[in-house]
């Protein structure tokens, strides 16, 4: 076994567009910088002394922007550069990879005498990782996979590789908090960013677990009226490829299987599942429950006035699209104060009319990471009396809003009930509900929102979502819990396989 990869230096030949014009990066290079930036590796960009001043200045600027060091490195005389690298990094205790275009890698062969490994990019054919001092890859996008393979060889079979796929902005959000290091985690996980820009099979054969945020890859959702069956989801082309792979490789372990996330896409189905919370309630303790709700297919139907009280609903109520995420307008909502406000309401149909709970503008965001449960307290929508004033100020009618962008607020928003609401929060009850939901949904990492009803102190779960960012929980607590949730689920699956 060799040493772990501890540092990566990217030669300018794999970064810059090869032309005589203005200095600029290749698109693949920018993506690579994003993926390496928060990898917890020592990172550098190098350039030759003969490189023009404007390109050298550009490289230095980009190195600073992405938190890389920048070195001038001449393949024929490396002593000066090595002093600069040693000064910046010191003894990093591992292997350094020097990434350079294939037509120039011969100039840097002497670096192998230092124990470095040369990664030659744009080779005609990829050569498998071995003990040689040069590794050939076809595209620079293969570098994270190469790092992962080298680290796995250095550690041995005790490590578990997690291949993750999610949209760039979400990947960046997790990565900058240290969730996806390219070096091993304390509990033996290696994280590999999967990309649809490379053949999926070549990546997945090196992966033990697939972690996804498939809700970001949805093109359309077909709802089901049955509690026993799920509707169908159409994913992006890349996600469909991953879906087919998982269908044909039942041994592929996924956190979590795509069919398990369907209930969180359907607000009606989640509401129906949450009705089972009644089994957790005990006399003399706080109550946890679902809000009262009603499915609506047509806002102009004549029976709506009668159906609302039959569903134990009164106005104002909040109206949400039945499809909870992954499609346009899934977060377009309305607070309705009068029955006539339903007429021609712009909330997408079918919709769910949900009980509006007075909760002192206080929302408890609950995060479930395996067996661990965390919470954060956030400001929320005001109570009904203040919403009524807001509606009157805006002209009588429903309050329309996008829950991802901004919630209805008022300048007179009171915090008088905040301390009382917080003091009534029953963490033990919510934790019990979290574990109940985890078993019911068979999900590993998810979140839900709880509000506490003024007067009754009922704990009401108003929303459930898959793989939330849990960014309100400090990183030094949440990220190890995130890693442990993944590893524990994998260990449990391996135990079941062996039993």
Protein Blocks (a to p, Z undefined) as FASTA:
>chain_A
ZZddfbdcddfklmbccdfbdcdddfklmmmmmmmmmnopacdddddfklcfklmmmmmm
mmmmnopacddddfklmklmmmmmmmmnopnhpacdddddfklmmmmmmmmmnopacdde
hiabdcdddfbfbdcdfbfklmmmmmmmmmmmmnommbccddddddfklmmmmmmnopac
cbdcfkopacddddfkbcfklmmmmcfbdcddfklmcfbdcddfbfkbccdddddfklmm
mmmmmmmmmklccdddfklmmmmmpmklmmmmmmmmmmmpcghiacdddddddddfbfkb
fklmmmmmmnopacddddddfblghpahklgccddfbfklmgopabdcdddddddddehh
pacddddehjbccdddddddddfklmmmmmmmnopadddddfkloccddfklcfklmmmm
mmmpcfklmmmmmmmmmmmnopabdcddddddehjlpacdfbdcehifklmpcfklmmmm
mmmmmmmmmmmmmmmmmZZ
